[in-house]
Amino acid sequence: MKYPIIAYGDPVLRKKATAIDPEEYPHIKQLVDDMFETMYGARGVGLAAPQIGLSMRLFVVDATVFDDEEPELKDFKKAFINAQILEETGDEWVFNEGCLSIPEVREDVSRKPNVRLSYYDENWKHHEETFSGMAARVIQHEYDHIEGKLFTDKLGPLRKRLLEKRLGDISKGNVKVDYKMKFPDVKKGR
């Protein structure tokens, strides 16, 4: 099942997501599958639960699109449940990021190249792993979502001010996308 993507301006994107209890969420594998389907339908490389309106600590990543530059990403497709960043290391590097919740906006964002993470997969198996390069970047971007942060928060004050109108237009639905979205400032019945 494909979910609509929640657009910039919705309060769910600014809320720190809550941990998932396996007893309370026995159908997590179905949700993970639905999130991958939603992400692929929007041509994304990552999707966090808040982006489909669920304030829970879950995100999915498929970084195989970057396997030309980083061959180790050939089969990099993972779900991350109740993730916690343990450490971020290395000299920050800049990359142009976008977000399914903020369509048509791309900006240069600095992030550290390595991230050590504790998380559960969709089978509730615990992992503690270090990721580098593009995998680390995509994970950090999605992790920000479960912390109630967006990539635009990492921009300087001038860039943020220059984007205000575009971000306001997105929350009102004044943006062209070829995937289903929910806009917080669209009036019902129009």
DOTOR-56838 format. One record per residue: x negated, y, z of N, C-alpha, C, CB in turn. Coordinates in steps of 0.05 Angstrom, whole numbers. Glycine has a CB too. Layout:
BEGIN
<<X; Y; Z>; <X; Y; Z>; <X; Y; Z>; <X; Y; Z>>
...
This chain:
BEGIN
<<-17; -24; 0>; <0; 0; 0>; <-18; 25; 0>; <19; 0; 24>>
<<-11; 44; -18>; <-26; 69; -18>; <-12; 89; -1>; <-28; 79; -48>>
<<-28; 102; 16>; <-17; 124; 33>; <-23; 151; 20>; <-31; 123; 61>>
<<-6; 171; 26>; <-13; 198; 17>; <-37; 208; 33>; <11; 217; 19>>
<<-54; 223; 21>; <-77; 235; 35>; <-67; 261; 48>; <-101; 241; 15>>
<<-74; 265; 73>; <-67; 288; 88>; <-85; 311; 80>; <-68; 283; 119>>
<<-73; 334; 73>; <-88; 357; 64>; <-99; 375; 86>; <-71; 374; 45>>
<<-119; 390; 79>; <-131; 410; 97>; <-109; 426; 110>; <-151; 428; 82>>
<<-112; 432; 136>; <-93; 448; 150>; <-75; 432; 169>; <-76; 464; 131>>
<<-73; 406; 164>; <-57; 389; 182>; <-71; 385; 208>; <-50; 362; 168>>
<<-57; 388; 231>; <-70; 385; 257>; <-83; 358; 262>; <-50; 390; 279>>
<<-74; 337; 249>; <-85; 310; 253>; <-115; 309; 245>; <-69; 289; 237>>
<<-122; 326; 227>; <-150; 327; 217>; <-169; 340; 238>; <-152; 341; 191>>
<<-157; 354; 257>; <-173; 369; 277>; <-172; 355; 305>; <-163; 397; 279>>
<<-159; 333; 306>; <-156; 319; 332>; <-177; 297; 334>; <-127; 307; 334>>
<<-190; 295; 358>; <-208; 273; 362>; <-192; 247; 364>; <-226; 277; 388>>
<<-198; 228; 347>; <-183; 203; 344>; <-187; 185; 369>; <-190; 188; 318>>
<<-167; 169; 374>; <-169; 151; 398>; <-178; 123; 389>; <-141; 149; 411>>
<<-191; 110; 408>; <-201; 82; 403>; <-178; 63; 398>; <-218; 73; 428>>
<<-184; 43; 383>; <-164; 23; 376>; <-167; -2; 394>; <-166; 14; 346>>
<<-145; -10; 406>; <-144; -34; 423>; <-136; -57; 405>; <-125; -30; 448>>
<<-153; -78; 403>; <-146; -101; 385>; <-119; -114; 393>; <-168; -122; 387>>
<<-111; -113; 418>; <-86; -125; 427>; <-62; -109; 416>; <-85; -127; 457>>
<<-66; -83; 414>; <-44; -65; 406>; <-43; -62; 375>; <-47; -38; 418>>
<<-64; -71; 361>; <-64; -68; 332>; <-73; -94; 319>; <-83; -45; 324>>
<<-56; -115; 320>; <-64; -141; 309>; <-66; -142; 279>; <-44; -162; 318>>
<<-54; -122; 265>; <-53; -122; 236>; <-74; -103; 224>; <-26; -114; 226>>
<<-97; -101; 238>; <-118; -82; 229>; <-129; -89; 201>; <-140; -82; 249>>
<<-130; -114; 195>; <-141; -122; 168>; <-123; -111; 146>; <-143; -152; 165>>
<<-97; -111; 150>; <-78; -101; 130>; <-82; -71; 127>; <-49; -107; 137>>
<<-86; -57; 149>; <-90; -28; 148>; <-117; -22; 133>; <-91; -16; 176>>
<<-137; -37; 139>; <-163; -34; 126>; <-160; -38; 95>; <-185; -54; 137>>
<<-146; -59; 87>; <-141; -64; 59>; <-125; -40; 46>; <-125; -90; 55>>
<<-105; -30; 61>; <-89; -8; 50>; <-106; 18; 48>; <-65; -3; 69>>
<<-124; 21; 67>; <-142; 45; 65>; <-161; 43; 42>; <-158; 48; 92>>
<<-172; 19; 37>; <-189; 16; 13>; <-173; 22; -12>; <-202; -12; 12>>
<<-148; 11; -14>; <-131; 16; -37>; <-126; 46; -41>; <-105; 0; -34>>
<<-120; 59; -19>; <-114; 88; -20>; <-139; 103; -29>; <-106; 98; 8>>
<<-162; 96; -18>; <-188; 109; -25>; <-194; 105; -54>; <-211; 98; -7>>
<<-192; 80; -64>; <-198; 75; -92>; <-178; 90; -111>; <-197; 45; -98>>
<<-153; 91; -103>; <-133; 105; -119>; <-139; 135; -122>; <-106; 102; -106>>
<<-154; 146; -102>; <-162; 174; -103>; <-191; 178; -112>; <-158; 187; -76>>
<<-203; 156; -120>; <-231; 156; -129>; <-250; 167; -108>; <-234; 172; -155>>
<<-247; 158; -83>; <-264; 167; -61>; <-285; 146; -55>; <-248; 173; -37>>
<<-304; 153; -38>; <-325; 134; -29>; <-322; 129; 1>; <-353; 145; -35>>
<<-304; 143; 14>; <-298; 139; 42>; <-271; 150; 49>; <-320; 152; 60>>
<<-259; 139; 70>; <-233; 148; 79>; <-230; 142; 109>; <-209; 135; 62>>
<<-222; 162; 124>; <-217; 158; 153>; <-188; 158; 159>; <-232; 180; 169>>
<<-180; 143; 180>; <-152; 141; 187>; <-138; 168; 191>; <-150; 125; 213>>
<<-151; 188; 203>; <-137; 214; 205>; <-128; 225; 177>; <-154; 234; 219>>
<<-143; 218; 156>; <-136; 227; 129>; <-111; 215; 118>; <-159; 222; 111>>
<<-100; 194; 132>; <-74; 183; 124>; <-54; 187; 146>; <-77; 153; 117>>
<<-61; 205; 165>; <-42; 213; 186>; <-44; 196; 211>; <-15; 211; 176>>
<<-64; 179; 214>; <-66; 162; 237>; <-90; 171; 254>; <-69; 132; 229>>
<<-85; 180; 278>; <-107; 190; 295>; <-120; 167; 310>; <-96; 211; 315>>
<<-134; 150; 295>; <-148; 127; 307>; <-176; 125; 296>; <-133; 101; 301>>
<<-194; 113; 311>; <-222; 112; 305>; <-228; 89; 285>; <-240; 107; 330>>
<<-221; 94; 260>; <-224; 75; 238>; <-231; 91; 213>; <-198; 58; 234>>
<<-251; 81; 198>; <-257; 91; 172>; <-268; 69; 154>; <-276; 116; 173>>
<<-265; 73; 128>; <-275; 53; 109>; <-294; 68; 90>; <-252; 39; 93>>
<<-314; 53; 80>; <-334; 65; 62>; <-341; 45; 40>; <-360; 72; 78>>
<<-343; 55; 16>; <-353; 39; -7>; <-373; 57; -22>; <-330; 28; -25>>
<<-399; 52; -16>; <-420; 69; -27>; <-433; 56; -52>; <-441; 75; -6>>
<<-420; 36; -63>; <-432; 22; -86>; <-436; 41; -110>; <-415; -1; -95>>
<<-421; 63; -112>; <-424; 82; -133>; <-452; 95; -134>; <-402; 104; -131>>
<<-466; 94; -111>; <-493; 106; -110>; <-515; 85; -114>; <-496; 119; -83>>
<<-508; 61; -123>; <-528; 40; -126>; <-548; 45; -148>; <-515; 13; -131>>
<<-543; 64; -166>; <-563; 71; -187>; <-587; 84; -173>; <-551; 91; -207>>
<<-582; 102; -154>; <-604; 115; -139>; <-615; 97; -117>; <-595; 142; -129>>
<<-597; 82; -104>; <-605; 66; -81>; <-594; 37; -86>; <-593; 78; -54>>
<<-610; 20; -98>; <-601; -7; -105>; <-590; -24; -82>; <-624; -22; -118>>
<<-599; -18; -57>; <-590; -33; -34>; <-560; -27; -28>; <-606; -25; -9>>
<<-548; -8; -42>; <-520; -2; -38>; <-502; -17; -58>; <-515; 28; -41>>
<<-513; -36; -72>; <-498; -51; -93>; <-472; -62; -82>; <-516; -73; -104>>
<<-472; -74; -59>; <-448; -86; -47>; <-440; -73; -21>; <-451; -116; -44>>
<<-445; -47; -18>; <-441; -33; 7>; <-411; -25; 10>; <-459; -9; 10>>
<<-396; -42; 22>; <-367; -38; 27>; <-362; -47; 55>; <-349; -52; 6>>
<<-354; -28; 73>; <-350; -35; 101>; <-328; -20; 114>; <-376; -30; 117>>
<<-316; -32; 135>; <-297; -19; 153>; <-311; -14; 179>; <-271; -36; 156>>
<<-306; 8; 191>; <-318; 16; 217>; <-295; 22; 237>; <-337; 40; 214>>
<<-294; 6; 258>; <-273; 9; 278>; <-287; 17; 305>; <-256; -17; 282>>
<<-276; 38; 318>; <-286; 47; 344>; <-316; 54; 342>; <-281; 27; 366>>
<<-324; 66; 320>; <-352; 72; 316>; <-362; 94; 336>; <-357; 82; 287>>
<<-387; 91; 344>; <-400; 111; 360>; <-428; 115; 348>; <-402; 102; 390>>
<<-435; 140; 342>; <-462; 146; 334>; <-480; 145; 358>; <-464; 174; 319>>
<<-501; 129; 356>; <-520; 126; 378>; <-544; 145; 374>; <-530; 98; 380>>
<<-551; 150; 348>; <-574; 167; 343>; <-574; 175; 313>; <-600; 151; 349>>
<<-582; 200; 309>; <-587; 210; 282>; <-615; 220; 281>; <-566; 233; 274>>
<<-631; 211; 261>; <-659; 218; 260>; <-668; 227; 232>; <-676; 194; 269>>
<<-691; 239; 231>; <-703; 248; 206>; <-699; 277; 200>; <-692; 231; 183>>
<<-712; 287; 179>; <-709; 315; 171>; <-684; 318; 155>; <-734; 324; 155>>
<<-667; 337; 162>; <-642; 341; 147>; <-647; 345; 118>; <-627; 366; 159>>
<<-628; 336; 102>; <-629; 339; 73>; <-601; 348; 63>; <-638; 313; 58>>
<<-602; 363; 42>; <-577; 375; 31>; <-566; 358; 8>; <-583; 404; 21>>
<<-540; 356; 8>; <-526; 342; -13>; <-499; 355; -17>; <-523; 311; -8>>
<<-490; 356; -41>; <-464; 368; -47>; <-441; 349; -41>; <-463; 377; -77>>
<<-425; 355; -21>; <-404; 338; -11>; <-376; 349; -19>; <-405; 334; 19>>
<<-358; 330; -21>; <-330; 337; -24>; <-313; 320; -5>; <-321; 332; -54>>
<<-287; 323; -6>; <-270; 309; 13>; <-242; 305; 0>; <-268; 323; 40>>
<<-230; 282; 2>; <-204; 277; -9>; <-183; 295; 3>; <-196; 247; -6>>
<<-186; 304; 28>; <-167; 321; 41>; <-171; 351; 34>; <-170; 318; 71>>
<<-194; 356; 20>; <-200; 384; 11>; <-207; 383; -18>; <-223; 396; 28>>
<<-188; 376; -35>; <-194; 373; -64>; <-204; 398; -77>; <-169; 363; -79>>
<<-220; 395; -97>; <-231; 417; -114>; <-251; 435; -98>; <-209; 433; -124>>
<<-259; 426; -75>; <-280; 441; -60>; <-303; 423; -56>; <-268; 452; -32>>
<<-326; 432; -65>; <-352; 417; -60>; <-372; 438; -50>; <-362; 403; -86>>
<<-387; 430; -30>; <-407; 448; -18>; <-432; 432; -10>; <-395; 463; 6>>
<<-454; 446; -9>; <-479; 434; 0>; <-478; 432; 31>; <-504; 451; -9>>
<<-483; 408; 41>; <-483; 402; 69>; <-509; 389; 78>; <-458; 384; 77>>
<<-520; 398; 100>; <-544; 386; 111>; <-537; 364; 131>; <-562; 407; 124>>
<<-550; 341; 129>; <-546; 319; 148>; <-573; 305; 151>; <-524; 299; 139>>
<<-576; 291; 174>; <-600; 275; 178>; <-598; 250; 161>; <-604; 268; 209>>
<<-621; 239; 152>; <-620; 216; 133>; <-616; 189; 146>; <-646; 216; 118>>
<<-617; 187; 172>; <-614; 161; 186>; <-594; 163; 208>; <-641; 150; 196>>
<<-577; 143; 211>; <-558; 142; 233>; <-556; 114; 244>; <-530; 152; 223>>
<<-558; 112; 271>; <-554; 86; 284>; <-527; 87; 296>; <-576; 82; 306>>
<<-512; 65; 291>; <-483; 64; 297>; <-476; 38; 312>; <-467; 67; 272>>
<<-458; 41; 330>; <-445; 18; 343>; <-416; 18; 333>; <-447; 19; 375>>
<<-407; -5; 324>; <-380; -7; 313>; <-370; -36; 312>; <-378; 6; 285>>
<<-344; -39; 307>; <-332; -65; 302>; <-323; -66; 273>; <-308; -70; 321>>
<<-324; -90; 261>; <-313; -93; 234>; <-284; -101; 237>; <-330; -114; 218>>
<<-271; -107; 214>; <-243; -113; 214>; <-237; -140; 227>; <-232; -113; 186>>
<<-257; -156; 232>; <-254; -182; 246>; <-260; -179; 276>; <-272; -203; 234>>
<<-264; -155; 285>; <-270; -148; 313>; <-298; -159; 321>; <-249; -159; 332>>
<<-315; -162; 302>; <-343; -169; 308>; <-359; -144; 312>; <-356; -187; 284>>
<<-374; -143; 334>; <-389; -119; 341>; <-416; -119; 326>; <-395; -119; 371>>
<<-423; -94; 317>; <-448; -90; 303>; <-462; -65; 315>; <-443; -85; 272>>
<<-488; -66; 314>; <-505; -43; 319>; <-525; -42; 297>; <-518; -43; 348>>
<<-523; -22; 280>; <-539; -21; 256>; <-549; 7; 251>; <-524; -31; 232>>
<<-571; 9; 236>; <-582; 35; 227>; <-577; 36; 197>; <-612; 39; 234>>
<<-567; 59; 188>; <-562; 63; 159>; <-578; 87; 150>; <-531; 68; 154>>
<<-586; 87; 125>; <-603; 109; 115>; <-592; 119; 88>; <-632; 100; 112>>
<<-602; 142; 80>; <-596; 153; 54>; <-566; 159; 50>; <-604; 135; 33>>
<<-556; 152; 27>; <-528; 158; 20>; <-508; 143; 38>; <-522; 151; -9>>
<<-515; 119; 46>; <-498; 104; 65>; <-495; 120; 91>; <-509; 75; 71>>
<<-517; 130; 101>; <-516; 146; 126>; <-499; 171; 122>; <-544; 153; 135>>
<<-503; 184; 99>; <-488; 209; 94>; <-458; 204; 93>; <-497; 222; 67>>
<<-449; 183; 78>; <-421; 178; 76>; <-409; 170; 104>; <-416; 155; 55>>
<<-425; 154; 118>; <-416; 146; 145>; <-413; 171; 163>; <-436; 126; 158>>
<<-433; 189; 163>; <-432; 213; 179>; <-408; 230; 172>; <-458; 229; 176>>
<<-402; 233; 146>; <-379; 248; 136>; <-353; 237; 147>; <-379; 249; 105>>
<<-350; 210; 145>; <-326; 197; 155>; <-324; 197; 185>; <-324; 168; 144>>
<<-347; 194; 198>; <-348; 195; 227>; <-338; 223; 237>; <-377; 189; 238>>
<<-347; 244; 223>; <-337; 271; 230>; <-307; 271; 231>; <-348; 292; 210>>
<<-294; 258; 212>; <-264; 258; 211>; <-252; 246; 237>; <-254; 242; 187>>
<<-264; 225; 248>; <-252; 213; 272>; <-259; 230; 297>; <-262; 184; 276>>
<<-278; 249; 293>; <-284; 268; 315>; <-269; 294; 312>; <-315; 273; 315>>
<<-252; 296; 291>; <-236; 320; 287>; <-251; 342; 273>; <-226; 330; 313>>
<<-272; 335; 258>; <-289; 354; 244>; <-287; 350; 214>; <-318; 353; 253>>
<<-292; 371; 199>; <-292; 370; 169>; <-319; 380; 159>; <-268; 387; 158>>
<<-326; 373; 134>; <-352; 381; 124>; <-354; 411; 122>; <-356; 368; 97>>
<<-331; 425; 119>; <-332; 454; 117>; <-340; 467; 144>; <-304; 465; 110>>
<<-338; 453; 166>; <-348; 463; 192>; <-378; 466; 192>; <-339; 444; 214>>
<<-392; 452; 174>; <-421; 453; 174>; <-432; 476; 157>; <-432; 427; 164>>
<<-414; 492; 145>; <-422; 514; 128>; <-427; 539; 144>; <-400; 519; 106>>
<<-442; 557; 132>; <-448; 582; 146>; <-423; 600; 145>; <-471; 597; 132>>
<<-423; 621; 162>; <-400; 639; 164>; <-392; 652; 138>; <-405; 661; 185>>
<<-411; 660; 122>; <-405; 673; 96>; <-391; 653; 77>; <-430; 684; 83>>
<<-402; 629; 75>; <-389; 608; 57>; <-361; 602; 66>; <-407; 582; 57>>
<<-357; 600; 93>; <-331; 594; 104>; <-311; 617; 96>; <-332; 591; 134>>
<<-320; 641; 99>; <-303; 664; 92>; <-296; 664; 62>; <-316; 690; 100>>
<<-315; 657; 45>; <-310; 657; 17>; <-291; 634; 9>; <-337; 653; 2>>
<<-289; 614; 25>; <-271; 591; 19>; <-243; 594; 31>; <-283; 566; 30>>
<<-238; 614; 48>; <-213; 617; 63>; <-188; 615; 45>; <-212; 643; 78>>
<<-188; 630; 23>; <-165; 631; 5>; <-160; 603; -8>; <-168; 652; -17>>
<<-182; 591; -17>; <-179; 564; -30>; <-169; 544; -10>; <-206; 555; -41>>
<<-179; 545; 15>; <-169; 526; 35>; <-140; 531; 42>; <-187; 528; 61>>
<<-133; 556; 43>; <-104; 564; 48>; <-86; 554; 26>; <-101; 594; 51>>
<<-96; 556; 1>; <-81; 546; -22>; <-77; 516; -20>; <-95; 553; -48>>
<<-98; 501; -12>; <-96; 472; -9>; <-75; 465; 11>; <-123; 460; -1>>
<<-74; 478; 34>; <-55; 471; 55>; <-26; 477; 46>; <-61; 486; 81>>
<<-23; 496; 26>; <3; 502; 15>; <11; 485; -9>; <4; 532; 7>>
<<-8; 467; -17>; <-2; 450; -40>; <-9; 462; -67>; <27; 442; -39>>
<<-22; 485; -67>; <-30; 499; -92>; <-56; 488; -102>; <-31; 529; -87>>
<<-56; 462; -109>; <-80; 449; -119>; <-71; 426; -137>; <-98; 439; -95>>
<<-87; 421; -158>; <-80; 399; -175>; <-96; 374; -168>; <-85; 406; -205>>
<<-81; 352; -161>; <-94; 327; -155>; <-79; 305; -169>; <-95; 322; -124>>
<<-93; 283; -175>; <-79; 261; -188>; <-74; 237; -168>; <-95; 251; -212>>
<<-73; 244; -143>; <-66; 224; -122>; <-46; 237; -103>; <-91; 214; -107>>
<<-31; 221; -90>; <-9; 231; -72>; <-21; 244; -47>; <10; 208; -65>>
<<-11; 268; -41>; <-20; 282; -17>; <3; 293; -1>; <-39; 306; -25>>
<<-2; 298; 24>; <17; 311; 42>; <5; 338; 50>; <24; 294; 67>>
<<20; 360; 45>; <10; 386; 50>; <24; 398; 74>; <13; 405; 26>>
<<9; 408; 94>; <22; 417; 119>; <39; 443; 116>; <1; 422; 139>>
<<32; 460; 97>; <46; 485; 95>; <67; 486; 72>; <26; 507; 91>>
<<74; 463; 61>; <94; 462; 40>; <121; 461; 54>; <90; 437; 20>>
<<138; 480; 46>; <165; 481; 58>; <182; 458; 48>; <178; 508; 52>>
<<197; 446; 66>; <215; 424; 59>; <238; 435; 41>; <227; 410; 84>>
<<247; 418; 22>; <270; 425; 6>; <264; 443; -18>; <290; 439; 23>>
<<238; 446; -24>; <231; 463; -48>; <226; 445; -71>; <207; 481; -42>>
